[in-house]
Amino acid sequence: MSALLSLRDVWIEYGEKIVLERVTIDIEEGSFVSIIGPSGAGKSSLLRLILGQEAATRGSILLDGMPLTPECGPDRGVVFQRYSVFPHLSALRNTVFGLECAQSPLLARLFGRARSAAVEEATEMLDAVGLGDSLHLYPAQLSGGMQQRLAIAQALIKRPRILLLDEPFGALDPGIRSDMHRLITRLWRDYSLTIIMVTHDIHEAFNLGTRVLALDKRRHDPHAPHRFGATAVYDLALRKRASDAAGEEAIAAPENGDRHHEEKIGHG
Amino acid sequence: MRWVNRHVSRGDRLLLGAVPILLLVLLYLFLAAQRHAANQFDKILPLPDGMTKAMSGLLFQPDQLTGQLLFWADTLASLERLGIGLGIATLAALLVGLVLGILPPVRATFGPLVTGIAVIPPIALLPILFIALGLGETAKVALIVIGIAPVMVRDIAAHVAALPREQIIKAQTLGASSWQIMIRVALPQAMPRLLHAVRLSLGPAWVFLISAEAIASDIGLGYRIFLVRRYLSMDVIIPYVAWIALLAVVMDLSLTFLSQRLFPWAHGVSH
């Protein structure tokens, strides 16, 4: 079993305060890992670590066997709870942005044939997340759920090795959230994604994940609570492969032929 | 119905907005008429016909010395100084503010310098400017630039630095370099704020323009006002001040219009 991402004895410390200690995790390609835990248990720190937004104080992180540089890059996509789309660009331009950055280092804009190819690819991606009718709307004109769909499309167009989700559906109302669950499950299967999702919602964690990691402190010193960090206290592999997830979805919604029908887009 | 819930329609807004202005004009006319009844040669509160007579000379008759229509020559000279000053300040605010806001090492290096310059009262620098640059146009434009640019730079830098961290991270995960983040993420989002900063700087810019013209100049709206003050010519001063107010209002409104036209996403488009 070769791991796509492996953390070896990773610690994160901010001065005196220890946030994570002795975290050792291997994440396989194609898995959907949910990370749960109480507030302040370092869920988001772990995500920022994998994202490259911060560096580990100790330990090593390998992606595809190579040490991870502590800087964000296009091999790891991300969707935050909020602010992950650019308010000054329409949905289409938000999605094309990733292609423009790679192909035009100086201007970050494409022209002519390269542009129409990029627009076509972005349109396809937006169709896949159910935003085919909203190409030219600004994010402020989209509902919360649609903004998250856009953030997902924006990330997926770069074909990241890992997609990181930081409480992506936390701000959505329950009906829209279940639509989004179906969407992310379908995208995960269709694009063979590896997903790591931080969530507060324990149902969401078990429904979506093939594996659930619970972070918490193993030890607690009442006189110096900040001196012990959290680590993975539970690591549950759920017997749910991609094919099973597809089967479940087929039972849940019999007309699987046209998947777009079952996912209503919330206009909340 | 509570007053906080009373919304005023567009037509009513125009009407209501005009009422206090009209009242002030009426009050002025009443006081002026009263003074003229007591003394028909009163110079302090001139009546409209007096102002028209005085202004028509400046508007339509060429000056005997220079052959210029003074009112238009003054307006042109002042607007040119103001325009060049505002243009340089705006460009500086955009370039410096953007770089300071988005690149932490640059902010650490030049932030204190910008803050230091911003806290100096610009008028205190006017003697230095006159000594260094002479009494010509350069010193006047430089005063406007030094007066408004630091505040604008700090405003833009703060605005860019306050962009959500998530956006900057997201751009990096989409493969953007520092340069690409600057021109595609920070710059477009700084633009509406820049126009807003220009609008707010119009007032100070006029102050510095009039000050510079009052102290050393031979043409310009501020120069004319301070020149005719010696003859108590309120019949010229009041129309000039009204004209300056009108110019400022037109600039303000056109900047607002421009911002709404160019950056609809920044002006509350919603679903």
Interface residues (C-beta under 8 A of the other chain):
Chain A: L51 Q53 E71 C72 G73 P74 R76 G77 V78 F80 R82 Y83 S84 V85 F86 P87 H88 L89 F97 G98 E100 C101 A102 P105 L106 L107 A108 R109 L137 Y138 P139 A140 Q141 L142 S143 A151 Q154 A155 K158 P160 H267
Chain B: P164 E166 Q167 I169 K170 A171 Q172 T173 L174 G175 A176 S177 W179 Q180 I183 R184 V185 P188 Q189 F263 P264 W265 A266 G268 V269 S270 H271
